[in-house]
Amino acid sequence: VAVLGSFAVSARRGAGERKRASNVVCNFSKESQLGAQAPLGFFDPAGFCENEEKFKDLRAKELKHGRLAMMGALGMLTQSLVQVPGMEDVPKDVTACLVGNGQVGFIGILAIIAGLEAAVFVQNPAKEPGNFGNPLPWWNDYSDEMRSREINNGRIAMFSAIGIIASGLYTGKPAFEQLGL
């Protein structure tokens, strides 16, 4: 879903007029951006971040994928403990989206995510990547420290989500049972 949303946003951006590179010297340094931390510093061995525009685009995608992975990992853990009424016959593992009412729920979630991606969470070029405003008015901390935490938590959540999926497919056990508790 996140991939489809990024294609939609890229297509919408590409439909507009292409900008020419100006002869203005840019003081952008990807090595000094949030997320560049010891011991690796700024990690881009394939050289994807050629300029500031490309960096901002990839950072926005990293944040979106990280946010999705945080929700997905928590959701996979929660679904192995709690089931919504009407989903009693749906398995509690990662194959839940392939069976009966699980398919309906999965398609509904995909539709909601696609709508939010296309209409609500559209990146404003005037703001830093991933800044869509404050969704929680009682929690107003948009400091560099909190933004670094979000990037790092999103990165580890991406590994967590893929680990839950891989181990669930390999063992056939729900996420909570993978913990061995």
Disulfide bonds with the S-S distance in Angstrom:
none
